Amino acid sequence: MSIRETIERVYMEVLEQTDSELLVPKLEDGTLLLESGLDSMGFAILVATLEEELEYDPFTMMEEAVYPTTYGEFVAIYEKMNPNQ
Amino acid sequence: MKIEFRDYTVLEKDEHIELLGIRNLDFVRAGTNDTKIIELESHLSWVENLKEDDSKLFYGVYVDGYLLGGINLFDIDKKTAHWGLFFKQAINPFITSFATYLLMDRAFEHFGVAQMFLEVNKKNINAYKFDLNFGFTVYDEYKNEDEAFYKMSLSKDKWSTKKESGLLGIIYKKIQTVEYKFIERR
């Protein structure tokens, strides 16, 4: 399973865990994270869960902090920071 | 990651300017019940009064040395307090949850607050859901001239039960990797 597929699966699981709903028809690269359905705690849970699955947290690995505003940027950060690539 | 909660009364003028720059952002003001832009002189005068006011604790939140927002307790008495926060957009996904968790824990465990209250704009769905995830429940609602708000509360007993399990347990676990401190007023 690719990183993108893992992120999408976990994202959907966290939506359910936090009793939330996807607020857009589909997660696309241009989807704004803050309008996608997860609140800020949901994103924290998402990153923590992804750390358990992927075994890295890109946000603690960055030398210069860059944070995503869209889903595409979020996925790209995980792909770029993947220590196993 | 190092988080510092610096009481407003220990901040320098240029830090207040930076803080107001965040507080006056359109999206931050839209989520509050006072949407007016706060002018610097008015803010600094208010901070002067804050030094003598034990019912309010306002902190600038610094992460690794960078000011990212503010978090506060107000209407503090022996048993209850209200709280609020504001942050820049596009920050580390954990910051808002960490800051809120640490403030709740400090209010309940350090200051002995028994019941925490908040008000959230009904249009601010993300903030409302965030508060629900922290264990707050709606006990009332009201409207002002323009907007409608939920009134929510969380008891110390409920916090103590929930704070290391479920969703909060995930935040709790991550917080163990964070260095943090509160720099209180002089």
Contacts between the chains, C-beta under 8 A, distances in Angstrom:
chain1	res1	chain2	res2	distance
A	17	B	167	6.7
A	18	B	129	7.0
A	18	B	133	5.8
A	18	B	167	6.7
A	19	B	129	7.9
A	19	B	132	7.6
A	20	B	129	6.3
A	34	B	89	7.0
A	34	B	126	6.3
A	39	B	125	7.8
A	39	B	126	4.2
A	39	B	127	7.2
A	39	B	129	4.2
A	39	B	130	4.2
A	39	B	133	6.8
A	40	B	93	6.9
A	40	B	96	4.1
A	40	B	97	6.2
A	40	B	126	6.8
A	40	B	130	5.7
A	41	B	96	7.3
A	41	B	97	4.8
A	41	B	129	7.8
A	41	B	130	5.1
A	41	B	133	4.6
A	41	B	134	7.1
A	41	B	167	6.8
A	41	B	171	7.2
A	42	B	129	7.4
A	42	B	133	7.4
A	43	B	93	4.0
A	44	B	93	5.2
A	44	B	94	4.8
A	44	B	96	7.6
A	44	B	97	4.2
A	44	B	98	7.8
A	44	B	170	7.4
A	44	B	171	6.1
A	44	B	174	7.3
A	45	B	167	5.9
A	45	B	170	5.5
A	45	B	171	7.8
A	46	B	93	7.2
A	47	B	93	4.9
A	47	B	94	6.8
A	48	B	94	8.0
A	48	B	170	4.9
A	48	B	171	7.7
A	48	B	173	7.4
A	48	B	174	5.6
A	49	B	170	7.5
A	59	B	92	5.3
A	59	B	93	6.7
A	59	B	94	7.5
A	60	B	1	7.0
A	65	B	64	7.9
A	65	B	92	6.8
A	67	B	90	4.5
A	67	B	91	5.7
A	67	B	92	6.1
A	67	B	93	7.5
A	68	B	90	7.1
A	69	B	89	6.9
A	69	B	90	5.0
